[in-house]
Amino acid sequence: MSVVILLQGVDPDRFSVTVSPLAELAASLHVLTGHVHHPEHASWAAEVARTAPPAFRAGLRRFAPLWTALRWRAFYPGTDPTVPAATLTRLSLHRFAELTAFTCASGYHGFDFGQVLHDPAQAAALRQAASRLPEPHLALAEDLLRDPEALRADLLGFLDLCRQVFFADLWAATEPLLTRAAHRVRQRLADEGPAAALVALSPSSARLAAPSTGPARVVFDKVHHAVISPSRTPVLLIPTRYGAPHLLVKNEPGLPPVVHFPVEAPDVGVTLARSRLLALTDARRVRLCRLIARQAMTTADLADRLAMTRPQVSRHLRVLRDLGLVRVERHGRYVHYGLDLPAVERIGRDVATALQY
């Protein structure tokens, strides 16, 4: 599946690049809730958890659905179409309930929660969807239906506690990095155009497609499907440090689309990670790798040891070399092939990163 951004008739001014403290707060809370998926921030997350007061740890558990699988849309700019820079405190109770319900159900498509506080059928649909998800999704949904004003007050209180516990310092250190990243994207939009700028957000999982019929498009390899047309609705591009390796595309009905992209995109996408795994399922290729893992060898040596022809060995080596798993060493008139052990060692980590991206 994929997220497609159509480019026909789209100028750079259809993309706004902005830095958002709320979006980065959501990303950092995601790390704190599931730091096992973010080893680069594990020590920071452990220190925050160790020194945080009990009220913070309780809030982190209670509100976790807002930043785990489906990121709460209220963390991003443009929540209220009538208020371009709406803040959480200015978000109407009606809109707060609708967006929170979507997150408790972990989905936007197939649900209508526009009247969830007043329509028993929508409330029942919310309970049913949340009950199929891990806790605390259902508990948060019940809190919303029981007393949305109290829930909103509790959430705002928790977000203020975040600022006191860790986010003020984190944002002071992170904002300059995000500001520089935003400037680079703006510059690329202006100099190279939307296609190059969008592909550069995710070189390992984005591609430019120019079909024989229909407009050119940038395609992101994602686990959900969406089609975004910037010519109709401007797109927000928001850099993140703590959101890495995830690239999120928010495309809720009636709201401006958002691409929340990591400042440092992974260099291995899911396609390359999968291809590397598949390459090592061939028994002859595994035998070849075992030989060149010990020492670099020539094609002739490998052919003799593996009882294969040189063209057969060359084909296997070409596959492994194209996937970045084999290094080439030239010694005079001889070419030796060796297994790139660091690249092989990274396969498991690269697969985990690519599956999250």
Buried (B, 14 or more C-beta within 10 A) or exposed (E): EBBBBBBEEBEBEBBBBBBBBBBBBBBBBBBBBBBEBBEEBEEBBEEBBEEBEEEBBEBBEBBBBBBBBBBBBBBBBBBBEEEEEBEBEEBEEBBBBBBBBBBBBBBBEEBBBBBBBEBEEBBEBBBEBBEEBEEBBBBBBBBBBEEBEEBBEBBEEBBEBBBEBBBEEBBEEBBEBBEEBBEBBBEBBEEEBBBEBBBBBBEBBBBEBEEEEEBBBBBBBBEEEBEBBBEEBBBBBBBBBBBBBBBBBBBBEEBBBBBBBBBEBBEBBBEBBEBBBEBBEEEEBEBBBEBBEEEBBBBEBBBEEBEBEEEBBBEBBEBBBEBBBBBEEEEEEEBBBBBBEEBBEBBEEBBBBBEBB
